[in-house]
Amino acid sequence: MADLANKYEVNVGGKYYVDNQCIDCDLCRETAPDNYKRHEDGGYSFVYKQPENPEEEARCKEAKEGCPVEAIGDNGG
């Protein structure tokens, strides 16, 4: 389960975030490409844009639920 205390600082503020458990598998970037990007130097994904509509929200939720290491968090914010 993702831990807010271990989230990457590059995540944009808001509900969703990626923490240091990310293994750079690309699932979230494929599922919600409008919201997740790869940090090239660090080799991990991060949230660069919070969902702004129901479709993006659904894709972000799907990415969170599909993350194989549960590195995506949802702080309910």
C-alpha positions, 0 to 999 in steps of 0.5 A: 500500500502506498505511503504518503510519507514516501511519495515522490516530491515531483508528484503534483499536489492533489489526491493521487501520488506515487511513492518510492515503491514504484518499479517503473513497470509503465502500467500507470503511464499506459492506463492514464497517460494524461496523468502519469509520466516517467521521471527519466533520471529516477526511473519511476512514474509520478503524477504530473496532472491530477484528474480533471474529469470523470474519464481521467478519474476512472483511468487514475483509479484503474491505474491505482488498482492495477499497480503491481506493487501498490505504489499509487496512493489516493489520499482522498484529497 
